Amino acid sequence: MLLFRSELHVDRWCRQWNRPRGGMMSLATCWRLAKEWYADRLDPDWKPKTAAEAQAALKRLGLTGEFWQFV
């Protein structure tokens, strides 16, 4: 994960390093994703999310499109 100050900065970085532009999210969305993703991580009965569960979590946060596809 890389942090950028603007979409212009992202575009400049991608050109400089000849990298395709990937998925983007705000810091607020990143924080919401982290809270949802790890909310139950310390539970004794924790198990990794299935691909469908992970996809549903991304969708709830508005992270859709080809980049965000698990299944």
PQR file of N, CA, C, O and H, with PARSE charges and radii, in Angstrom:
ATOM      1  N   MET A   1       0.842  -1.160   0.000 -0.4000 1.5000
ATOM      2  CA  MET A   1       0.000   0.000   0.000 -0.0000 2.0000
ATOM      3  C   MET A   1       0.893   1.230   0.000  0.5500 1.7000
ATOM      4  O   MET A   1       1.874   1.320   0.739 -0.5500 1.4000
ATOM      5  N   LEU A   2       0.524   2.160  -0.844 -0.4000 1.5000
ATOM      6  CA  LEU A   2       1.224   3.434  -0.909 -0.0000 2.0000
ATOM      7  C   LEU A   2       0.247   4.551  -0.586  0.5500 1.7000
ATOM      8  O   LEU A   2      -0.931   4.475  -0.937 -0.5500 1.4000
ATOM      9  H   LEU A   2      -0.272   2.086  -1.445  0.4000 1.0000
ATOM     10  N   LEU A   3       0.729   5.573   0.075 -0.4000 1.5000
ATOM     11  CA  LEU A   3      -0.099   6.732   0.406 -0.0000 2.0000
ATOM     12  C   LEU A   3       0.318   7.907  -0.474  0.5500 1.7000
ATOM     13  O   LEU A   3       1.506   8.181  -0.643 -0.5500 1.4000
ATOM     14  H   LEU A   3       1.685   5.635   0.361  0.4000 1.0000
ATOM     15  N   PHE A   4      -0.676   8.594  -1.029 -0.4000 1.5000
ATOM     16  CA  PHE A   4      -0.430   9.750  -1.890 -0.0000 2.0000
ATOM     17  C   PHE A   4      -1.284  10.906  -1.433  0.5500 1.7000
ATOM     18  O   PHE A   4      -2.333  10.710  -0.819 -0.5500 1.4000
ATOM     19  H   PHE A   4      -1.641   8.371  -0.892  0.4000 1.0000
ATOM     20  N   ARG A   5      -0.836  12.113  -1.730 -0.4000 1.5000
ATOM     21  CA  ARG A   5      -1.579  13.295  -1.283 -0.0000 2.0000
ATOM     22  C   ARG A   5      -2.684  13.701  -2.249  0.5500 1.7000
ATOM     23  O   ARG A   5      -3.567  14.475  -1.880 -0.5500 1.4000
ATOM     24  H   ARG A   5       0.017  12.271  -2.228  0.4000 1.0000
ATOM     25  N   SER A   6      -2.651  13.189  -3.489 -0.4000 1.5000
ATOM     26  CA  SER A   6      -3.691  13.531  -4.455 -0.0000 2.0000
ATOM     27  C   SER A   6      -3.663  12.535  -5.606  0.5500 1.7000
ATOM     28  O   SER A   6      -2.709  11.774  -5.763 -0.5500 1.4000
ATOM     29  H   SER A   6      -1.934  12.560  -3.789  0.4000 1.0000
ATOM     30  N   GLU A   7      -4.732  12.554  -6.412 -0.4000 1.5000
ATOM     31  CA  GLU A   7      -4.759  11.689  -7.590 -0.0000 2.0000
ATOM     32  C   GLU A   7      -3.720  12.131  -8.608  0.5500 1.7000
ATOM     33  O   GLU A   7      -3.169  11.299  -9.329 -0.5500 1.4000
ATOM     34  H   GLU A   7      -5.507  13.173  -6.284  0.4000 1.0000
ATOM     35  N   LEU A   8      -3.446  13.420  -8.678 -0.4000 1.5000
ATOM     36  CA  LEU A   8      -2.390  13.928  -9.550 -0.0000 2.0000
ATOM     37  C   LEU A   8      -1.046  13.316  -9.155  0.5500 1.7000
ATOM     38  O   LEU A   8      -0.258  12.928 -10.017 -0.5500 1.4000
ATOM     39  H   LEU A   8      -3.893  14.096  -8.092  0.4000 1.0000
ATOM     40  N   HIS A   9      -0.794  13.232  -7.868 -0.4000 1.5000
ATOM     41  CA  HIS A   9       0.439  12.634  -7.369 -0.0000 2.0000
ATOM     42  C   HIS A   9       0.503  11.156  -7.741  0.5500 1.7000
ATOM     43  O   HIS A   9       1.571  10.654  -8.090 -0.5500 1.4000
ATOM     44  H   HIS A   9      -1.434  13.548  -7.168  0.4000 1.0000
ATOM     45  N   VAL A  10      -0.622  10.458  -7.670 -0.4000 1.5000
ATOM     46  CA  VAL A  10      -0.682   9.044  -8.079 -0.0000 2.0000
ATOM     47  C   VAL A  10      -0.300   8.915  -9.544  0.5500 1.7000
ATOM     48  O   VAL A  10       0.541   8.091  -9.904 -0.5500 1.4000
ATOM     49  H   VAL A  10      -1.489  10.866  -7.386  0.4000 1.0000
ATOM     50  N   ASP A  11      -0.920   9.733 -10.385 -0.4000 1.5000
ATOM     51  CA  ASP A  11      -0.641   9.661 -11.825 -0.0000 2.0000
ATOM     52  C   ASP A  11       0.831   9.936 -12.124  0.5500 1.7000
ATOM     53  O   ASP A  11       1.439   9.260 -12.953 -0.5500 1.4000
ATOM     54  H   ASP A  11      -1.603  10.402 -10.092  0.4000 1.0000
ATOM     55  N   ARG A  12       1.393  10.923 -11.450 -0.4000 1.5000
ATOM     56  CA  ARG A  12       2.812  11.255 -11.661 -0.0000 2.0000
ATOM     57  C   ARG A  12       3.708  10.093 -11.235  0.5500 1.7000
ATOM     58  O   ARG A  12       4.661   9.754 -11.936 -0.5500 1.4000
ATOM     59  H   ARG A  12       0.899  11.472 -10.777  0.4000 1.0000
ATOM     60  N   TRP A  13       3.404   9.486 -10.094 -0.4000 1.5000
ATOM     61  CA  TRP A  13       4.188   8.351  -9.600 -0.0000 2.0000
ATOM     62  C   TRP A  13       4.109   7.175 -10.577  0.5500 1.7000
ATOM     63  O   TRP A  13       5.120   6.541 -10.879 -0.5500 1.4000
ATOM     64  H   TRP A  13       2.630   9.762  -9.525  0.4000 1.0000
ATOM     65  N   CYS A  14       2.911   6.894 -11.064 -0.4000 1.5000
ATOM     66  CA  CYS A  14       2.729   5.784 -12.012 -0.0000 2.0000
ATOM     67  C   CYS A  14       3.543   6.014 -13.291  0.5500 1.7000
ATOM     68  O   CYS A  14       4.180   5.092 -13.800 -0.5500 1.4000
ATOM     69  H   CYS A  14       2.090   7.410 -10.820  0.4000 1.0000
ATOM     70  N   ARG A  15       3.517   7.237 -13.801 -0.4000 1.5000
ATOM     71  CA  ARG A  15       4.321   7.538 -14.997 -0.0000 2.0000
ATOM     72  C   ARG A  15       5.805   7.390 -14.708  0.5500 1.7000
ATOM     73  O   ARG A  15       6.537   6.801 -15.503 -0.5500 1.4000
ATOM     74  H   ARG A  15       2.999   7.986 -13.387  0.4000 1.0000
ATOM     75  N   GLN A  16       6.253   7.918 -13.579 -0.4000 1.5000
ATOM     76  CA  GLN A  16       7.669   7.884 -13.235 -0.0000 2.0000
ATOM     77  C   GLN A  16       8.191   6.454 -13.109  0.5500 1.7000
ATOM     78  O   GLN A  16       9.303   6.162 -13.546 -0.5500 1.4000
ATOM     79  H   GLN A  16       5.658   8.397 -12.934  0.4000 1.0000
ATOM     80  N   TRP A  17       7.407   5.575 -12.522 -0.4000 1.5000
ATOM     81  CA  TRP A  17       7.843   4.200 -12.275 -0.0000 2.0000
ATOM     82  C   TRP A  17       7.267   3.201 -13.278  0.5500 1.7000
ATOM     83  O   TRP A  17       7.445   1.991 -13.135 -0.5500 1.4000
ATOM     84  H   TRP A  17       6.504   5.813 -12.167  0.4000 1.0000
ATOM     85  N   ASN A  18       6.572   3.724 -14.302 -0.4000 1.5000
ATOM     86  CA  ASN A  18       6.007   2.876 -15.352 -0.0000 2.0000
ATOM     87  C   ASN A  18       5.157   1.752 -14.762  0.5500 1.7000
ATOM     88  O   ASN A  18       5.322   0.580 -15.102 -0.5500 1.4000
ATOM     89  H   ASN A  18       6.428   4.707 -14.419  0.4000 1.0000
ATOM     90  N   ARG A  19       4.255   2.135 -13.881 -0.4000 1.5000
ATOM     91  CA  ARG A  19       3.380   1.174 -13.197 -0.0000 2.0000
ATOM     92  C   ARG A  19       1.932   1.505 -13.533  0.5500 1.7000
ATOM     93  O   ARG A  19       1.579   2.675 -13.682 -0.5500 1.4000
ATOM     94  H   ARG A  19       4.121   3.087 -13.605  0.4000 1.0000
ATOM     95  N   PRO A  20       1.094   0.479 -13.652 -0.5600 1.5000
ATOM     96  CA  PRO A  20      -0.326   0.759 -13.890  0.2800 2.0000
ATOM     97  C   PRO A  20      -0.977   1.309 -12.629  0.5500 1.7000
ATOM     98  O   PRO A  20      -0.545   1.026 -11.511 -0.5500 1.4000
ATOM     99  N   ARG A  21      -1.995   2.077 -12.826 -0.4000 1.5000
ATOM    100  CA  ARG A  21      -2.739   2.616 -11.688 -0.0000 2.0000
ATOM    101  C   ARG A  21      -3.619   1.506 -11.120  0.5500 1.7000
ATOM    102  O   ARG A  21      -4.396   0.894 -11.852 -0.5500 1.4000
ATOM    103  H   ARG A  21      -2.346   2.307 -13.733  0.4000 1.0000
ATOM    104  N   GLY A  22      -3.503   1.251  -9.852 -0.4000 1.5000
ATOM    105  CA  GLY A  22      -4.275   0.195  -9.210 -0.0000 2.0000
ATOM    106  C   GLY A  22      -5.503   0.755  -8.527  0.5500 1.7000
ATOM    107  O   GLY A  22      -6.002   1.820  -8.890 -0.5500 1.4000
ATOM    108  H   GLY A  22      -2.872   1.748  -9.257  0.4000 1.0000
ATOM    109  N   GLY A  23      -5.981   0.033  -7.539 -0.4000 1.5000
ATOM    110  CA  GLY A  23      -7.140   0.481  -6.787 -0.0000 2.0000
ATOM    111  C   GLY A  23      -6.775   1.607  -5.844  0.5500 1.7000
ATOM    112  O   GLY A  23      -5.658   1.677  -5.332 -0.5500 1.4000
ATOM    113  H   GLY A  23      -5.575  -0.832  -7.244  0.4000 1.0000
ATOM    114  N   MET A  24      -7.726   2.476  -5.628 -0.4000 1.5000
ATOM    115  CA  MET A  24      -7.496   3.600  -4.723 -0.0000 2.0000
ATOM    116  C   MET A  24      -8.630   3.676  -3.717  0.5500 1.7000
ATOM    117  O   MET A  24      -9.774   3.333  -4.014 -0.5500 1.4000
ATOM    118  H   MET A  24      -8.633   2.419  -6.044  0.4000 1.0000
ATOM    119  N   MET A  25      -8.289   4.131  -2.526 -0.4000 1.5000
ATOM    120  CA  MET A  25      -9.292   4.388  -1.491 -0.0000 2.0000
ATOM    121  C   MET A  25      -8.780   5.513  -0.614  0.5500 1.7000
ATOM    122  O   MET A  25      -7.579   5.769  -0.532 -0.5500 1.4000
ATOM    123  H   MET A  25      -7.360   4.410  -2.285  0.4000 1.0000
ATOM    124  N   SER A  26      -9.704   6.165   0.028 -0.4000 1.5000
ATOM    125  CA  SER A  26      -9.329   7.237   0.954 -0.0000 2.0000
ATOM    126  C   SER A  26      -8.776   6.619   2.236  0.5500 1.7000
ATOM    127  O   SER A  26      -8.949   5.426   2.485 -0.5500 1.4000
ATOM    128  H   SER A  26     -10.680   5.957  -0.039  0.4000 1.0000
ATOM    129  N   LEU A  27      -8.119   7.429   3.031 -0.4000 1.5000
ATOM    130  CA  LEU A  27      -7.633   6.951   4.329 -0.0000 2.0000
ATOM    131  C   LEU A  27      -8.797   6.543   5.224  0.5500 1.7000
ATOM    132  O   LEU A  27      -8.692   5.586   5.990 -0.5500 1.4000
ATOM    133  H   LEU A  27      -7.979   8.398   2.829  0.4000 1.0000
ATOM    134  N   ALA A  28      -9.900   7.266   5.126 -0.4000 1.5000
ATOM    135  CA  ALA A  28     -11.078   6.918   5.934 -0.0000 2.0000
ATOM    136  C   ALA A  28     -11.601   5.534   5.558  0.5500 1.7000
ATOM    137  O   ALA A  28     -11.952   4.745   6.434 -0.5500 1.4000
ATOM    138  H   ALA A  28      -9.986   8.044   4.503  0.4000 1.0000
ATOM    139  N   THR A  29     -11.653   5.237   4.265 -0.4000 1.5000
ATOM    140  CA  THR A  29     -12.101   3.917   3.823 -0.0000 2.0000
ATOM    141  C   THR A  29     -11.103   2.853   4.231  0.5500 1.7000
ATOM    142  O   THR A  29     -11.494   1.756   4.630 -0.5500 1.4000
ATOM    143  H   THR A  29     -11.367   5.878   3.553  0.4000 1.0000
ATOM    144  N   CYS A  30      -9.833   3.160   4.137 -0.4000 1.5000
ATOM    145  CA  CYS A  30      -8.795   2.210   4.558 -0.0000 2.0000
ATOM    146  C   CYS A  30      -8.967   1.854   6.036  0.5500 1.7000
ATOM    147  O   CYS A  30      -8.836   0.693   6.424 -0.5500 1.4000
ATOM    148  H   CYS A  30      -9.515   4.051   3.813  0.4000 1.0000
ATOM    149  N   TRP A  31      -9.257   2.856   6.843 -0.4000 1.5000
ATOM    150  CA  TRP A  31      -9.463   2.624   8.277 -0.0000 2.0000
ATOM    151  C   TRP A  31     -10.708   1.771   8.518  0.5500 1.7000
ATOM    152  O   TRP A  31     -10.691   0.862   9.347 -0.5500 1.4000
ATOM    153  H   TRP A  31      -9.363   3.799   6.528  0.4000 1.0000
ATOM    154  N   ARG A  32     -11.789   2.068   7.789 -0.4000 1.5000
ATOM    155  CA  ARG A  32     -13.015   1.270   7.924 -0.0000 2.0000
ATOM    156  C   ARG A  32     -12.777  -0.175   7.496  0.5500 1.7000
ATOM    157  O   ARG A  32     -13.287  -1.103   8.123 -0.5500 1.4000
ATOM    158  H   ARG A  32     -11.803   2.807   7.116  0.4000 1.0000
ATOM    159  N   LEU A  33     -12.011  -0.364   6.439 -0.4000 1.5000
ATOM    160  CA  LEU A  33     -11.686  -1.712   5.976 -0.0000 2.0000
ATOM    161  C   LEU A  33     -10.862  -2.455   7.018  0.5500 1.7000
ATOM    162  O   LEU A  33     -11.138  -3.618   7.310 -0.5500 1.4000
ATOM    163  H   LEU A  33     -11.596   0.390   5.929  0.4000 1.0000
ATOM    164  N   ALA A  34      -9.866  -1.805   7.575 -0.4000 1.5000
ATOM    165  CA  ALA A  34      -9.031  -2.448   8.595 -0.0000 2.0000
ATOM    166  C   ALA A  34      -9.869  -2.851   9.804  0.5500 1.7000
ATOM    167  O   ALA A  34      -9.701  -3.949  10.334 -0.5500 1.4000
ATOM    168  H   ALA A  34      -9.642  -0.860   7.338  0.4000 1.0000
ATOM    169  N   LYS A  35     -10.771  -1.971  10.246 -0.4000 1.5000
ATOM    170  CA  LYS A  35     -11.607  -2.296  11.401 -0.0000 2.0000
ATOM    171  C   LYS A  35     -12.502  -3.492  11.108  0.5500 1.7000
ATOM    172  O   LYS A  35     -12.661  -4.375  11.950 -0.5500 1.4000
ATOM    173  H   LYS A  35     -10.907  -1.078   9.816  0.4000 1.0000
ATOM    174  N   GLU A  36     -13.087  -3.520   9.913 -0.4000 1.5000
ATOM    175  CA  GLU A  36     -13.959  -4.645   9.571 -0.0000 2.0000
ATOM    176  C   GLU A  36     -13.149  -5.929   9.379  0.5500 1.7000
ATOM    177  O   GLU A  36     -13.548  -6.992   9.854 -0.5500 1.4000
ATOM    178  H   GLU A  36     -12.958  -2.802   9.229  0.4000 1.0000
ATOM    179  N   TRP A  37     -12.031  -5.831   8.694 -0.4000 1.5000
ATOM    180  CA  TRP A  37     -11.232  -7.003   8.359 -0.0000 2.0000
ATOM    181  C   TRP A  37     -10.677  -7.688   9.602  0.5500 1.7000
ATOM    182  O   TRP A  37     -10.642  -8.916   9.674 -0.5500 1.4000
ATOM    183  H   TRP A  37     -11.708  -4.967   8.309  0.4000 1.0000
ATOM    184  N   TYR A  38     -10.243  -6.900  10.578 -0.4000 1.5000
ATOM    185  CA  TYR A  38      -9.573  -7.458  11.757 -0.0000 2.0000
ATOM    186  C   TYR A  38     -10.428  -7.442  13.024  0.5500 1.7000
ATOM    187  O   TYR A  38      -9.921  -7.755  14.101 -0.5500 1.4000
ATOM    188  H   TYR A  38     -10.271  -5.902  10.520  0.4000 1.0000
ATOM    189  N   ALA A  39     -11.690  -7.090  12.926 -0.4000 1.5000
ATOM    190  CA  ALA A  39     -12.540  -6.950  14.113 -0.0000 2.0000
ATOM    191  C   ALA A  39     -12.573  -8.209  14.973  0.5500 1.7000
ATOM    192  O   ALA A  39     -12.600  -8.117  16.200 -0.5500 1.4000
ATOM    193  H   ALA A  39     -12.101  -6.835  12.051  0.4000 1.0000
ATOM    194  N   ASP A  40     -12.573  -9.372  14.349 -0.4000 1.5000
ATOM    195  CA  ASP A  40     -12.690 -10.629  15.095 -0.0000 2.0000
ATOM    196  C   ASP A  40     -11.374 -11.404  15.177  0.5500 1.7000
ATOM    197  O   ASP A  40     -11.365 -12.563  15.589 -0.5500 1.4000
ATOM    198  H   ASP A  40     -12.551  -9.446  13.352  0.4000 1.0000
ATOM    199  N   ARG A  41     -10.291 -10.787  14.796 -0.4000 1.5000
ATOM    200  CA  ARG A  41      -9.007 -11.495  14.674 -0.0000 2.0000
ATOM    201  C   ARG A  41      -8.529 -12.113  15.989  0.5500 1.7000
ATOM    202  O   ARG A  41      -7.852 -13.140  15.957 -0.5500 1.4000
ATOM    203  H   ARG A  41     -10.299  -9.845  14.461  0.4000 1.0000
ATOM    204  N   LEU A  42      -8.847 -11.540  17.115 -0.4000 1.5000
ATOM    205  CA  LEU A  42      -8.378 -12.064  18.404 -0.0000 2.0000
ATOM    206  C   LEU A  42      -9.358 -13.037  19.045  0.5500 1.7000
ATOM    207  O   LEU A  42      -9.090 -13.556  20.129 -0.5500 1.4000
ATOM    208  H   LEU A  42      -9.397 -10.705  17.141  0.4000 1.0000
ATOM    209  N   ASP A  43     -10.484 -13.291  18.397 -0.4000 1.5000
ATOM    210  CA  ASP A  43     -11.438 -14.271  18.921 -0.0000 2.0000
ATOM    211  C   ASP A  43     -10.827 -15.667  18.891  0.5500 1.7000
ATOM    212  O   ASP A  43     -10.160 -16.019  17.918 -0.5500 1.4000
ATOM    213  H   ASP A  43     -10.702 -12.870  17.517  0.4000 1.0000
ATOM    214  N   PRO A  44     -11.036 -16.462  19.925 -0.5600 1.5000
ATOM    215  CA  PRO A  44     -10.485 -17.817  19.951  0.2800 2.0000
ATOM    216  C   PRO A  44     -10.959 -18.684  18.779  0.5500 1.7000
ATOM    217  O   PRO A  44     -10.239 -19.585  18.348 -0.5500 1.4000
ATOM    218  N   ASP A  45     -12.153 -18.421  18.266 -0.4000 1.5000
ATOM    219  CA  ASP A  45     -12.693 -19.224  17.166 -0.0000 2.0000
ATOM    220  C   ASP A  45     -12.454 -18.590  15.797  0.5500 1.7000
ATOM    221  O   ASP A  45     -13.108 -18.962  14.822 -0.5500 1.4000
ATOM    222  H   ASP A  45     -12.737 -17.689  18.616  0.4000 1.0000
ATOM    223  N   TRP A  46     -11.527 -17.640  15.713 -0.4000 1.5000
ATOM    224  CA  TRP A  46     -11.273 -16.945  14.458 -0.0000 2.0000
ATOM    225  C   TRP A  46     -10.883 -17.918  13.353  0.5500 1.7000
ATOM    226  O   TRP A  46     -10.174 -18.899  13.581 -0.5500 1.4000
ATOM    227  H   TRP A  46     -10.996 -17.338  16.505  0.4000 1.0000
ATOM    228  N   LYS A  47     -11.361 -17.621  12.163 -0.4000 1.5000
ATOM    229  CA  LYS A  47     -10.922 -18.342  10.977 -0.0000 2.0000
ATOM    230  C   LYS A  47     -10.816 -17.325   9.844  0.5500 1.7000
ATOM    231  O   LYS A  47     -11.545 -16.333   9.832 -0.5500 1.4000
ATOM    232  H   LYS A  47     -11.936 -16.824  11.979  0.4000 1.0000
ATOM    233  N   PRO A  48      -9.920 -17.563   8.900 -0.5600 1.5000
ATOM    234  CA  PRO A  48      -9.770 -16.611   7.791  0.2800 2.0000
ATOM    235  C   PRO A  48     -11.078 -16.446   7.022  0.5500 1.7000
ATOM    236  O   PRO A  48     -11.894 -17.365   6.955 -0.5500 1.4000
ATOM    237  N   LYS A  49     -11.260 -15.281   6.455 -0.4000 1.5000
ATOM    238  CA  LYS A  49     -12.448 -15.026   5.655 -0.0000 2.0000
ATOM    239  C   LYS A  49     -12.391 -15.863   4.372  0.5500 1.7000
ATOM    240  O   LYS A  49     -11.325 -16.067   3.792 -0.5500 1.4000
ATOM    241  H   LYS A  49     -10.597 -14.534   6.509  0.4000 1.0000
ATOM    242  N   THR A  50     -13.541 -16.333   3.954 -0.4000 1.5000
ATOM    243  CA  THR A  50     -13.619 -16.979   2.649 -0.0000 2.0000
ATOM    244  C   THR A  50     -13.527 -15.884   1.590  0.5500 1.7000
ATOM    245  O   THR A  50     -13.664 -14.699   1.895 -0.5500 1.4000
ATOM    246  H   THR A  50     -14.407 -16.167   4.425  0.4000 1.0000
ATOM    247  N   ALA A  51     -13.295 -16.289   0.356 -0.4000 1.5000
ATOM    248  CA  ALA A  51     -13.256 -15.310  -0.731 -0.0000 2.0000
ATOM    249  C   ALA A  51     -14.577 -14.558  -0.824  0.5500 1.7000
ATOM    250  O   ALA A  51     -14.586 -13.350  -1.064 -0.5500 1.4000
ATOM    251  H   ALA A  51     -13.183 -17.252   0.108  0.4000 1.0000
ATOM    252  N   ALA A  52     -15.688 -15.255  -0.637 -0.4000 1.5000
ATOM    253  CA  ALA A  52     -17.005 -14.603  -0.704 -0.0000 2.0000
ATOM    254  C   ALA A  52     -17.180 -13.604   0.435  0.5500 1.7000
ATOM    255  O   ALA A  52     -17.719 -12.518   0.221 -0.5500 1.4000
ATOM    256  H   ALA A  52     -15.681 -16.236  -0.442  0.4000 1.0000
ATOM    257  N   GLU A  53     -16.735 -13.952   1.640 -0.4000 1.5000
ATOM    258  CA  GLU A  53     -16.828 -13.029   2.775 -0.0000 2.0000
ATOM    259  C   GLU A  53     -15.952 -11.798   2.548  0.5500 1.7000
ATOM    260  O   GLU A  53     -16.358 -10.677   2.855 -0.5500 1.4000
ATOM    261  H   GLU A  53     -16.297 -14.834   1.813  0.4000 1.0000
ATOM    262  N   ALA A  54     -14.769 -12.009   2.018 -0.4000 1.5000
ATOM    263  CA  ALA A  54     -13.865 -10.889   1.731 -0.0000 2.0000
ATOM    264  C   ALA A  54     -14.475  -9.975   0.675  0.5500 1.7000
ATOM    265  O   ALA A  54     -14.429  -8.751   0.798 -0.5500 1.4000
ATOM    266  H   ALA A  54     -14.440 -12.919   1.768  0.4000 1.0000
ATOM    267  N   GLN A  55     -15.050 -10.583  -0.366 -0.4000 1.5000
ATOM    268  CA  GLN A  55     -15.674  -9.804  -1.427 -0.0000 2.0000
ATOM    269  C   GLN A  55     -16.831  -8.986  -0.890  0.5500 1.7000
ATOM    270  O   GLN A  55     -17.008  -7.830  -1.273 -0.5500 1.4000
ATOM    271  H   GLN A  55     -15.087 -11.578  -0.466  0.4000 1.0000
ATOM    272  N   ALA A  56     -17.622  -9.579  -0.003 -0.4000 1.5000
ATOM    273  CA  ALA A  56     -18.760  -8.867   0.594 -0.0000 2.0000
ATOM    274  C   ALA A  56     -18.276  -7.682   1.432  0.5500 1.7000
ATOM    275  O   ALA A  56     -18.895  -6.619   1.412 -0.5500 1.4000
ATOM    276  H   ALA A  56     -17.478 -10.518   0.308  0.4000 1.0000
ATOM    277  N   ALA A  57     -17.183  -7.854   2.162 -0.4000 1.5000
ATOM    278  CA  ALA A  57     -16.637  -6.759   2.976 -0.0000 2.0000
ATOM    279  C   ALA A  57     -16.205  -5.604   2.082  0.5500 1.7000
ATOM    280  O   ALA A  57     -16.486  -4.447   2.393 -0.5500 1.4000
ATOM    281  H   ALA A  57     -16.680  -8.718   2.178  0.4000 1.0000
ATOM    282  N   LEU A  58     -15.530  -5.899   0.983 -0.4000 1.5000
ATOM    283  CA  LEU A  58     -15.105  -4.848   0.060 -0.0000 2.0000
ATOM    284  C   LEU A  58     -16.313  -4.130  -0.534  0.5500 1.7000
ATOM    285  O   LEU A  58     -16.323  -2.904  -0.649 -0.5500 1.4000
ATOM    286  H   LEU A  58     -15.302  -6.840   0.730  0.4000 1.0000
ATOM    287  N   LYS A  59     -17.317  -4.894  -0.905 -0.4000 1.5000
ATOM    288  CA  LYS A  59     -18.515  -4.299  -1.505 -0.0000 2.0000
ATOM    289  C   LYS A  59     -19.224  -3.376  -0.519  0.5500 1.7000
ATOM    290  O   LYS A  59     -19.682  -2.297  -0.896 -0.5500 1.4000
ATOM    291  H   LYS A  59     -17.309  -5.889  -0.811  0.4000 1.0000
ATOM    292  N   ARG A  60     -19.315  -3.798   0.744 -0.4000 1.5000
ATOM    293  CA  ARG A  60     -19.968  -2.941   1.762 -0.0000 2.0000
ATOM    294  C   ARG A  60     -19.278  -1.587   1.880  0.5500 1.7000
ATOM    295  O   ARG A  60     -19.915  -0.583   2.200 -0.5500 1.4000
ATOM    296  H   ARG A  60     -18.943  -4.674   1.050  0.4000 1.0000
ATOM    297  N   LEU A  61     -17.977  -1.565   1.619 -0.4000 1.5000
ATOM    298  CA  LEU A  61     -17.220  -0.321   1.725 -0.0000 2.0000
ATOM    299  C   LEU A  61     -17.148   0.438   0.405  0.5500 1.7000
ATOM    300  O   LEU A  61     -16.492   1.476   0.315 -0.5500 1.4000
ATOM    301  H   LEU A  61     -17.459  -2.380   1.359  0.4000 1.0000
ATOM    302  N   GLY A  62     -17.821  -0.078  -0.613 -0.4000 1.5000
ATOM    303  CA  GLY A  62     -17.835   0.604  -1.901 -0.0000 2.0000
ATOM    304  C   GLY A  62     -16.616   0.327  -2.756  0.5500 1.7000
ATOM    305  O   GLY A  62     -16.380   1.028  -3.740 -0.5500 1.4000
ATOM    306  H   GLY A  62     -18.354  -0.921  -0.540  0.4000 1.0000
ATOM    307  N   LEU A  63     -15.836  -0.687  -2.396 -0.4000 1.5000
ATOM    308  CA  LEU A  63     -14.640  -1.035  -3.165 -0.0000 2.0000
ATOM    309  C   LEU A  63     -15.056  -2.088  -4.191  0.5500 1.7000
ATOM    310  O   LEU A  63     -15.046  -3.288  -3.918 -0.5500 1.4000
ATOM    311  H   LEU A  63     -16.028  -1.256  -1.596  0.4000 1.0000
ATOM    312  N   THR A  64     -15.414  -1.609  -5.361 -0.4000 1.5000
ATOM    313  CA  THR A  64     -15.917  -2.473  -6.419 -0.0000 2.0000
ATOM    314  C   THR A  64     -15.093  -2.266  -7.675  0.5500 1.7000
ATOM    315  O   THR A  64     -14.249  -1.372  -7.731 -0.5500 1.4000
ATOM    316  H   THR A  64     -15.422  -0.634  -5.583  0.4000 1.0000
ATOM    317  N   GLY A  65     -15.329  -3.067  -8.652 -0.4000 1.5000
ATOM    318  CA  GLY A  65     -14.585  -2.960  -9.900 -0.0000 2.0000
ATOM    319  C   GLY A  65     -13.565  -4.079 -10.007  0.5500 1.7000
ATOM    320  O   GLY A  65     -13.350  -4.839  -9.063 -0.5500 1.4000
ATOM    321  H   GLY A  65     -16.015  -3.794  -8.606  0.4000 1.0000
ATOM    322  N   GLU A  66     -12.951  -4.165 -11.158 -0.4000 1.5000
ATOM    323  CA  GLU A  66     -12.039  -5.278 -11.465 -0.0000 2.0000
ATOM    324  C   GLU A  66     -10.902  -5.426 -10.451  0.5500 1.7000
ATOM    325  O   GLU A  66     -10.565  -6.546 -10.069 -0.5500 1.4000
ATOM    326  H   GLU A  66     -13.126  -3.547 -11.925  0.4000 1.0000
ATOM    327  N   PHE A  67     -10.317  -4.332 -10.017 -0.4000 1.5000
ATOM    328  CA  PHE A  67      -9.179  -4.407  -9.092 -0.0000 2.0000
ATOM    329  C   PHE A  67      -9.551  -5.095  -7.789  0.5500 1.7000
ATOM    330  O   PHE A  67      -8.718  -5.782  -7.198 -0.5500 1.4000
ATOM    331  H   PHE A  67     -10.591  -3.422 -10.327  0.4000 1.0000
ATOM    332  N   TRP A  68     -10.773  -4.925  -7.334 -0.4000 1.5000
ATOM    333  CA  TRP A  68     -11.193  -5.399  -6.022 -0.0000 2.0000
ATOM    334  C   TRP A  68     -11.853  -6.768  -6.056  0.5500 1.7000
ATOM    335  O   TRP A  68     -12.456  -7.175  -5.063 -0.5500 1.4000
ATOM    336  H   TRP A  68     -11.450  -4.367  -7.814  0.4000 1.0000
ATOM    337  N   GLN A  69     -11.761  -7.486  -7.156 -0.4000 1.5000
ATOM    338  CA  GLN A  69     -12.426  -8.781  -7.290 -0.0000 2.0000
ATOM    339  C   GLN A  69     -11.614  -9.926  -6.676  0.5500 1.7000
ATOM    340  O   GLN A  69     -10.444 -10.114  -7.011 -0.5500 1.4000
ATOM    341  H   GLN A  69     -11.271  -7.156  -7.963  0.4000 1.0000
ATOM    342  N   PHE A  70     -12.236 -10.680  -5.787 -0.4000 1.5000
ATOM    343  CA  PHE A  70     -11.650 -11.898  -5.219 -0.0000 2.0000
ATOM    344  C   PHE A  70     -12.135 -13.110  -5.994  0.5500 1.7000
ATOM    345  O   PHE A  70     -11.364 -14.023  -6.290 -0.5500 1.4000
ATOM    346  H   PHE A  70     -13.186 -10.528  -5.515  0.4000 1.0000
ATOM    347  N   VAL A  71     -13.425 -13.110  -6.321 -0.4000 1.5000
ATOM    348  CA  VAL A  71     -14.050 -14.276  -6.946 -0.0000 2.0000
ATOM    349  C   VAL A  71     -14.565 -13.949  -8.322  0.5500 1.7000
ATOM    350  O   VAL A  71     -15.123 -14.816  -8.995 -0.5500 1.4000
ATOM    351  H   VAL A  71     -14.051 -12.368  -6.080  0.4000 1.0000
TER
END
